[in-house]
């Protein structure tokens, strides 16, 4: 998950996907896309399965220079079904961005359900969210091109054309561009940490739309037509930038029967709270049990 590749397919396919805190799960053995944004993590049928998987894959690995040497809890201990007193922030900017009306309602209903179960919900503001696409794109392309440059120069003609074009674009990112993006990244991180001083979780849609057609390059998000890549990474990229844990859990279906995901993000290394809220919501609903008539 470099910009959402655990949470995006999870939301669009009606399953659970957790992007853990940066450094919690080792990247050893993975070919990097962007080493400072890459996050390995699980996609599963249920939140319980995610917790069980995290028990197996989380932990310090000296073979990964970014691996965090922190105590690893039993993640299944979070699955209490109790969210009483949990403070949830609804991010204002998420709902000001291009957003499908059915997705908006499903997510608002999901958070209202958590509130009825005892969570304390308030609106919060995350202005640096609006800079996340520019920050992520600059960092990702610069790091991807730096790592894959030899491949690009020697065998670029054999690469899938959209991949080759993105790597070539990275050649034109200057050191100054990269450093400015990292400065902005630090500001986004600081802002996110300040928000999580006042709340335990940040809530919003995982995706602004349901699954687009596979060859689509543009999609309608509410009343705006937007690029597919920008739309699908709109809400996921901020948590790659700051490395906070974020989960997508099913929270409904559109009138066309397409899945919708609720994203919950928490403090660094506080996967327990993220899993606690996601599991409580899941157990209070039946979205995760529904299957298409294939």
KEKE-3310 file (N, C-alpha, C; in steps of 0.2 Angstrom, whole numbers, plus 5000, padded with zeros to 4 digits):
npx = (5004:5006:5000:4987:4985:4981:4969:4961:4957:4951:4940:4933:4929:4922:4928:4940:4953:4969:4981:4995:5004:5018:5033:5029:5026:5037:5046:5055:5061:5052:5050:5053:5041:5040:5050:5049:5035:5029:5019:5017:5003:4988:4974:4958:4943:4937:4937:4942:4950:4960:4966:4971:4980:4989:4995:5004:5012:5017:5031:5048:5061:5077:5082:5076:5078:5069:5061:5052:5056:5046:5035:5024:5007:4994:4984:4971:4965:4959:4946:4933:4921:4916:4914:4912:4915:4925:4933:4929:4934:4926:4932:4932:4936:4936:4923:4921:4927:4927:4913:4904:4886:4879:4890:4893:4882:4882:4894:4892:4881:4887:4896:4887:4880:4891:4892:4879:4882:4890:4902:4910:4907:4914:4916:4931:4945:4956:4967:4979:4976:4972:4984:4989:4989:4998:5010:5012:5013:5025:5035:5033:5035:5048:5056:5053:5058:5071:5075:5072:5079:5090:5084:5074:5082:5089:5080:5068:5059:5053:5044:5027:5018:5011:5017:5031:5030:5027:5038:5047:5043:5047:5060:5061:5059:5066:5080:5077:5063:5059:5064:5056:5043:5045:5046:5033:5027:5031:5024:5011:5011:5013:5001:4992:4995:4992:4978:4975:4978:4966:4956:4953:4952:4952:4939:4931:4926:4933:4934:4929:4920:4911:4917:4925:4922:4934:4942:4940:4945:4941:4929:4913:4912:4901:4895:4906:4917:4931:4949:4952:4963:4967:4955:4953:4964:4962:4958:4966:4980:4985:4988:4998:5008:5010:5011:5002:4991:4978:4962:4951:4934:4919:4904:4892:4882:4880:4866:4867:4873:4886:4901:4904:4916:4921:4934:4945:4957:4971:4982:5000:5006:4995:4986:4977:4966:4961:4957:4948:4937:4934:4930:4920:4910:4908:4903:4891:4884:4879:4886:4898:4895:4888:4887:4890:4879:4886)
npy = (4994:5009:5020:5017:5004:4993:4997:5002:4992:4984:4992:4993:4980:4975:4970:4968:4979:4983:4995:4995:5004:5014:5004:4994:4982:4972:4977:4969:4960:4964:4972:4989:5002:5015:5019:5026:5027:5014:5001:4986:4975:4967:4960:4955:4944:4947:4958:4952:4942:4950:4955:4943:4940:4950:4947:4938:4944:4956:4965:4968:4968:4966:4966:4976:4993:5002:4996:4996:4994:4990:4985:4971:4969:4957:4957:4953:4955:4967:4965:4968:4973:4985:5002:5012:5029:5031:5042:5050:5058:5067:5071:5086:5091:5080:5078:5089:5087:5081:5069:5055:5054:5043:5036:5046:5046:5033:5032:5042:5037:5025:5031:5037:5026:5021:5031:5030:5018:5022:5029:5045:5058:5071:5085:5088:5097:5096:5103:5101:5090:5093:5095:5083:5075:5081:5081:5067:5062:5068:5063:5049:5047:5052:5043:5031:5031:5033:5021:5012:5016:5011:4999:5006:5013:5003:4993:4999:4999:4987:4989:4990:5002:5014:5012:5015:5028:5035:5032:5039:5052:5054:5057:5071:5077:5088:5089:5099:5100:5088:5089:5100:5094:5085:5093:5098:5087:5084:5094:5090:5078:5083:5090:5080:5073:5082:5083:5070:5072:5076:5068:5050:5043:5046:5048:5043:5042:5028:5028:5040:5036:5022:5006:5009:5007:4995:5001:5014:5031:5043:5048:5051:5060:5063:5078:5081:5078:5068:5063:5045:5039:5050:5051:5038:5038:5048:5049:5040:5042:5052:5045:5036:5046:5051:5039:5034:5021:5014:5008:5000:4996:4986:4996:4997:4997:5003:5008:5001:4990:4990:4989:4999:5008:5011:5022:5021:5029:5030:5034:5033:5016:5012:5002:4994:5002:5006:4993:4989:4998:4996:4982:4982:4990:4982:4970:4975:4976:4969:4970:4964:4951:4949:4943:4943:4937:4926)
npz = (5000:4994:4990:4993:4990:4997:5004:4994:4985:4994:4999:4987:4984:4995:5006:5020:5023:5030:5032:5040:5053:5048:5047:5055:5050:5041:5027:5020:5007:4998:4982:4980:4977:4982:4994:5006:5007:5005:5012:5019:5021:5027:5018:5021:5024:5036:5051:5062:5056:5050:5062:5067:5057:5058:5070:5066:5057:5061:5068:5074:5062:5058:5045:5038:5036:5041:5050:5065:5082:5092:5105:5103:5103:5107:5094:5093:5105:5105:5100:5106:5104:5110:5110:5118:5124:5115:5105:5090:5075:5063:5047:5040:5028:5020:5016:5009:4998:4981:4980:4980:4982:4987:4993:5003:5011:5016:5023:5033:5039:5045:5054:5062:5068:5075:5084:5091:5098:5108:5105:5104:5094:5083:5073:5064:5057:5044:5035:5028:5021:5008:5002:5000:4988:4979:4987:4989:4975:4971:4980:4978:4964:4962:4971:4966:4953:4956:4961:4951:4940:4933:4927:4919:4910:4903:4900:4897:4886:4887:4897:4904:4896:4903:4916:4912:4908:4919:4927:4919:4920:4933:4931:4929:4941:4952:4965:4973:4972:4977:4991:4995:4994:5005:5015:5016:5018:5032:5038:5036:5043:5056:5058:5057:5069:5079:5077:5082:5095:5100:5097:5095:5083:5066:5054:5039:5021:5012:4999:4986:4977:4970:4963:4948:4930:4922:4912:4913:4913:4918:4930:4938:4953:4964:4959:4951:4938:4938:4937:4937:4944:4953:4960:4966:4975:4984:4997:5003:5002:5011:5023:5019:5018:5031:5038:5047:5055:5045:5041:5030:5031:5026:5023:5017:5002:4985:4975:4964:4968:4972:4982:4997:5007:5024:5031:5044:5054:5064:5079:5077:5078:5086:5082:5089:5093:5081:5076:5086:5084:5071:5071:5080:5073:5062:5068:5072:5061:5044:5033:5029:5027:5016:4999:4982:4969:4961)
capx = (5000:5010:4995:4981:4984:4977:4963:4957:4954:4947:4934:4929:4927:4918:4932:4943:4960:4973:4988:4998:5009:5025:5038:5027:5027:5044:5046:5061:5059:5048:5053:5049:5039:5042:5052:5046:5028:5027:5017:5014:4998:4983:4967:4954:4936:4934:4942:4946:4955:4965:4970:4975:4986:4994:4999:5009:5017:5020:5036:5054:5065:5083:5083:5072:5081:5064:5057:5051:5057:5041:5031:5019:5002:4989:4979:4964:4963:4955:4940:4929:4914:4914:4917:4910:4920:4930:4933:4930:4934:4924:4936:4928:4939:4934:4916:4921:4930:4922:4911:4897:4881:4878:4895:4893:4877:4884:4899:4888:4877:4891:4898:4881:4879:4896:4890:4874:4885:4894:4907:4909:4909:4915:4920:4938:4948:4963:4968:4984:4974:4972:4990:4992:4990:5004:5016:5013:5015:5032:5039:5032:5039:5056:5059:5052:5063:5078:5076:5071:5082:5094:5079:5071:5087:5091:5074:5062:5055:5049:5039:5020:5018:5009:5022:5036:5028:5027:5045:5051:5041:5051:5067:5061:5058:5073:5081:5073:5056:5058:5064:5050:5038:5047:5045:5026:5025:5032:5018:5005:5012:5012:4994:4988:4997:4988:4971:4974:4978:4960:4952:4956:4952:4949:4934:4929:4926:4939:4934:4924:4916:4912:4922:4923:4924:4941:4946:4939:4951:4937:4924:4909:4912:4896:4894:4912:4921:4938:4953:4951:4969:4966:4949:4954:4969:4960:4957:4971:4987:4987:4990:5005:5012:5012:5012:4997:4987:4971:4958:4944:4929:4913:4899:4886:4882:4876:4860:4869:4876:4894:4903:4907:4921:4923:4941:4946:4964:4973:4988:5005:5006:4989:4982:4972:4960:4958:4954:4943:4932:4932:4927:4913:4906:4907:4899:4884:4881:4880:4889:4904:4893:4884:4890:4886:4876:4890)
capy = (5000:5015:5026:5015:4998:4988:4999:5004:4986:4981:4996:4992:4973:4974:4966:4972:4980:4987:4998:4996:5010:5013:5001:4989:4976:4972:4977:4965:4955:4968:4977:4995:5007:5021:5016:5029:5026:5007:4998:4979:4974:4961:4961:4949:4944:4950:4962:4946:4939:4955:4955:4936:4940:4955:4944:4934:4948:4962:4964:4970:4965:4970:4967:4982:4998:5006:4992:4999:4990:4991:4979:4969:4966:4952:4961:4950:4958:4973:4964:4968:4975:4990:5008:5018:5034:5032:5049:5049:5064:5067:5076:5091:5092:5074:5079:5095:5085:5077:5063:5052:5055:5037:5035:5050:5044:5026:5034:5046:5032:5021:5035:5038:5020:5020:5036:5027:5013:5025:5033:5052:5060:5078:5087:5091:5100:5093:5107:5098:5085:5096:5095:5076:5072:5084:5078:5060:5061:5070:5059:5043:5047:5053:5037:5025:5032:5032:5014:5008:5020:5006:4996:5011:5015:4997:4989:5003:4997:4981:4990:4992:5009:5018:5012:5018:5035:5037:5032:5044:5058:5055:5060:5078:5080:5090:5088:5104:5098:5082:5092:5104:5089:5082:5098:5099:5080:5085:5098:5086:5074:5087:5092:5074:5071:5087:5081:5064:5073:5078:5062:5044:5040:5050:5044:5046:5037:5025:5030:5044:5033:5014:5004:5012:5002:4994:5005:5021:5036:5048:5045:5056:5059:5068:5082:5083:5073:5068:5057:5039:5038:5055:5050:5032:5039:5055:5048:5035:5044:5055:5040:5034:5051:5051:5033:5032:5015:5015:5002:5000:4991:4987:5000:4997:4996:5008:5006:4996:4984:4990:4990:5005:5007:5016:5022:5023:5030:5031:5036:5028:5010:5011:4997:4991:5006:5005:4987:4989:5002:4993:4976:4984:4992:4976:4966:4978:4976:4963:4971:4959:4944:4949:4941:4944:4931:4924)
capz = (5000:4993:4990:4994:4986:5001:5006:4988:4983:5000:4999:4981:4984:5000:5011:5025:5022:5035:5031:5047:5054:5044:5051:5060:5046:5037:5019:5018:5001:4993:4977:4982:4973:4985:5000:5012:5007:5005:5018:5018:5026:5025:5016:5024:5025:5042:5055:5066:5052:5050:5069:5068:5052:5061:5075:5063:5052:5064:5073:5072:5057:5057:5038:5036:5040:5043:5055:5072:5087:5097:5108:5098:5107:5104:5091:5094:5112:5103:5097:5112:5102:5114:5107:5122:5125:5109:5101:5083:5072:5056:5044:5036:5021:5016:5014:5005:4992:4976:4984:4977:4987:4991:4998:5008:5016:5019:5028:5038:5043:5048:5060:5067:5071:5080:5090:5095:5102:5113:5103:5104:5087:5082:5066:5064:5051:5042:5029:5024:5017:5002:4998:5000:4981:4977:4991:4987:4969:4970:4983:4975:4957:4963:4974:4961:4947:4958:4962:4945:4934:4928:4923:4914:4905:4900:4897:4897:4880:4889:4903:4903:4894:4909:4921:4909:4907:4926:4929:4915:4923:4939:4929:4929:4948:4955:4972:4977:4972:4982:4997:4996:4996:5011:5020:5016:5022:5039:5040:5036:5049:5062:5058:5059:5076:5083:5077:5086:5102:5103:5095:5095:5077:5060:5050:5032:5016:5010:4992:4985:4972:4970:4958:4941:4925:4922:4907:4914:4915:4922:4934:4942:4960:4965:4953:4947:4934:4940:4935:4941:4949:4958:4964:4970:4980:4987:5004:5006:5002:5017:5028:5017:5019:5038:5041:5052:5053:5043:5039:5027:5033:5022:5027:5013:4995:4981:4973:4959:4972:4972:4989:5000:5013:5029:5033:5051:5054:5071:5080:5075:5082:5089:5078:5093:5093:5074:5075:5090:5081:5065:5073:5084:5068:5058:5072:5073:5054:5041:5026:5027:5026:5009:4993:4975:4966:4956)
cpx = (5005:5006:4988:4980:4982:4970:4958:4953:4949:4940:4930:4927:4923:4922:4936:4951:4964:4980:4991:5002:5015:5030:5036:5027:5033:5042:5052:5058:5055:5052:5049:5047:5041:5044:5050:5038:5025:5025:5014:5008:4993:4977:4963:4947:4933:4939:4946:4951:4961:4969:4974:4981:4991:4998:5004:5014:5020:5026:5043:5058:5071:5085:5080:5074:5075:5060:5058:5052:5052:5038:5025:5013:4998:4984:4972:4961:4958:4948:4935:4921:4912:4918:4915:4916:4925:4928:4934:4929:4932:4928:4932:4930:4937:4928:4915:4923:4925:4920:4904:4892:4879:4883:4895:4888:4879:4889:4896:4884:4881:4894:4893:4880:4885:4894:4884:4876:4889:4900:4905:4912:4909:4918:4926:4940:4955:4965:4974:4982:4973:4978:4993:4993:4997:5010:5017:5016:5022:5036:5039:5036:5046:5059:5058:5057:5070:5080:5076:5074:5086:5089:5076:5076:5089:5086:5068:5057:5051:5044:5032:5020:5016:5014:5029:5036:5029:5034:5049:5049:5045:5058:5067:5059:5065:5073:5077:5065:5054:5059:5059:5044:5039:5045:5037:5024:5026:5026:5012:5005:5010:5005:4990:4989:4993:4981:4970:4976:4971:4955:4956:4957:4949:4945:4932:4928:4933:4940:4929:4919:4916:4916:4920:4925:4931:4945:4944:4945:4948:4931:4920:4910:4907:4894:4900:4915:4928:4942:4952:4957:4968:4960:4950:4959:4968:4961:4962:4978:4989:4990:4996:5010:5015:5013:5008:4993:4980:4968:4952:4940:4923:4908:4893:4887:4878:4870:4861:4873:4883:4896:4905:4911:4921:4930:4941:4954:4965:4980:4994:5005:5000:4984:4976:4966:4957:4954:4948:4936:4929:4928:4920:4908:4904:4902:4892:4880:4882:4883:4894:4901:4889:4889:4887:4884:4880:4889)
cpy = (5006:5021:5024:5008:4992:4990:5000:4997:4983:4985:4994:4985:4971:4969:4971:4973:4985:4989:4999:5003:5008:5010:4995:4982:4977:4973:4973:4960:4958:4972:4983:4998:5014:5019:5019:5029:5019:5005:4991:4978:4969:4964:4954:4949:4948:4954:4957:4943:4943:4955:4948:4937:4945:4952:4940:4938:4954:4961:4967:4966:4968:4970:4973:4988:5003:5003:4995:4993:4992:4985:4978:4966:4960:4957:4959:4953:4964:4972:4963:4970:4982:4997:5014:5022:5035:5038:5048:5056:5063:5072:5080:5091:5085:5074:5085:5093:5082:5070:5061:5052:5049:5035:5039:5048:5037:5028:5037:5041:5027:5025:5036:5032:5019:5025:5033:5021:5016:5029:5041:5055:5068:5079:5090:5093:5098:5097:5104:5093:5087:5096:5088:5073:5075:5081:5071:5059:5063:5065:5052:5042:5047:5046:5031:5026:5031:5025:5010:5011:5015:5002:5000:5012:5008:4993:4992:5001:4991:4983:4992:5000:5014:5018:5016:5025:5038:5037:5038:5051:5060:5058:5067:5081:5081:5088:5093:5103:5092:5085:5096:5099:5086:5087:5099:5092:5081:5089:5094:5081:5077:5089:5086:5072:5076:5085:5075:5065:5074:5072:5056:5041:5046:5046:5047:5040:5034:5028:5035:5042:5025:5012:5006:5006:5001:4998:5012:5025:5042:5045:5051:5055:5065:5072:5084:5077:5073:5062:5051:5039:5043:5053:5044:5033:5045:5054:5044:5038:5048:5051:5036:5039:5051:5045:5030:5025:5017:5009:5004:4994:4992:4991:5001:4996:5001:5004:5001:4990:4984:4992:4997:5004:5013:5016:5025:5024:5032:5033:5031:5022:5009:5007:4994:4995:5006:4999:4986:4992:4998:4986:4977:4986:4986:4971:4968:4978:4970:4964:4966:4952:4943:4947:4942:4937:4928:4917)
cpz = (5000:4993:4991:4992:4991:5002:5000:4986:4988:5000:4993:4980:4990:5005:5016:5023:5027:5032:5038:5047:5050:5049:5055:5056:5041:5030:5016:5012:4996:4988:4978:4976:4975:4992:5006:5012:5007:5012:5017:5023:5023:5022:5018:5023:5030:5046:5060:5062:5051:5056:5069:5063:5055:5067:5072:5059:5055:5068:5070:5067:5056:5049:5034:5040:5043:5049:5062:5077:5093:5100:5104:5103:5104:5101:5092:5101:5111:5102:5103:5110:5106:5111:5112:5124:5120:5106:5094:5079:5064:5052:5039:5029:5017:5013:5009:4998:4987:4979:4981:4983:4991:4995:5004:5013:5019:5025:5034:5042:5047:5055:5065:5071:5077:5086:5094:5099:5107:5111:5103:5098:5087:5075:5068:5057:5050:5035:5025:5020:5010:4998:4997:4993:4979:4980:4989:4980:4968:4973:4980:4968:4958:4966:4969:4955:4950:4959:4956:4939:4930:4924:4917:4908:4900:4896:4897:4892:4882:4894:4900:4902:4900:4914:4918:4909:4914:4929:4925:4918:4929:4937:4930:4936:4951:4962:4976:4977:4977:4989:4999:4998:5003:5017:5021:5020:5029:5042:5041:5042:5055:5063:5060:5066:5080:5083:5082:5093:5105:5101:5095:5087:5072:5056:5044:5027:5014:5002:4991:4980:4973:4964:4951:4936:4924:4918:4908:4916:4919:4925:4937:4949:4962:4959:4949:4944:4936:4937:4940:4946:4955:4963:4969:4976:4985:4994:5007:5006:5008:5022:5026:5019:5026:5041:5046:5050:5051:5040:5035:5029:5029:5026:5022:5006:4991:4978:4967:4962:4972:4980:4991:5006:5017:5031:5040:5051:5062:5072:5078:5081:5087:5085:5083:5093:5086:5074:5080:5087:5075:5066:5076:5078:5064:5061:5072:5066:5050:5034:5024:5026:5019:5004:4987:4973:4960:4954)
residu = (UNK:UNK:UNK:UNK:UNK:UNK:UNK:UNK:UNK:UNK:UNK:UNK:UNK:UNK:UNK:UNK:UNK:UNK:UNK:UNK:UNK:UNK:UNK:UNK:UNK:UNK:UNK:UNK:UNK:UNK:UNK:UNK:UNK:UNK:UNK:UNK:UNK:UNK:UNK:UNK:UNK:UNK:UNK:UNK:UNK:UNK:UNK:UNK:UNK:UNK:UNK:UNK:UNK:UNK:UNK:UNK:UNK:UNK:UNK:UNK:UNK:UNK:UNK:UNK:UNK:UNK:UNK:UNK:UNK:UNK:UNK:UNK:UNK:UNK:UNK:UNK:UNK:UNK:UNK:UNK:UNK:UNK:UNK:UNK:UNK:UNK:UNK:UNK:UNK:UNK:UNK:UNK:UNK:UNK:UNK:UNK:UNK:UNK:UNK:UNK:UNK:UNK:UNK:UNK:UNK:UNK:UNK:UNK:UNK:UNK:UNK:UNK:UNK:UNK:UNK:UNK:UNK:UNK:UNK:UNK:UNK:UNK:UNK:UNK:UNK:UNK:UNK:UNK:UNK:UNK:UNK:UNK:UNK:UNK:UNK:UNK:UNK:UNK:UNK:UNK:UNK:UNK:UNK:UNK:UNK:UNK:UNK:UNK:UNK:UNK:UNK:UNK:UNK:UNK:UNK:UNK:UNK:UNK:UNK:UNK:UNK:UNK:UNK:UNK:UNK:UNK:UNK:UNK:UNK:UNK:UNK:UNK:UNK:UNK:UNK:UNK:UNK:UNK:UNK:UNK:UNK:UNK:UNK:UNK:UNK:UNK:UNK:UNK:UNK:UNK:UNK:UNK:UNK:UNK:UNK:UNK:UNK:UNK:UNK:UNK:UNK:UNK:UNK:UNK:UNK:UNK:UNK:UNK:UNK:UNK:UNK:UNK:UNK:UNK:UNK:UNK:UNK:UNK:UNK:UNK:UNK:UNK:UNK:UNK:UNK:UNK:UNK:UNK:UNK:UNK:UNK:UNK:UNK:UNK:UNK:UNK:UNK:UNK:UNK:UNK:UNK:UNK:UNK:UNK:UNK:UNK:UNK:UNK:UNK:UNK:UNK:UNK:UNK:UNK:UNK:UNK:UNK:UNK:UNK:UNK:UNK:UNK:UNK:UNK:UNK:UNK:UNK:UNK:UNK:UNK:UNK:UNK:UNK:UNK:UNK:UNK:UNK:UNK:UNK:UNK:UNK:UNK:UNK:UNK:UNK:UNK:UNK:UNK:UNK:UNK:UNK:UNK:UNK:UNK)
# end
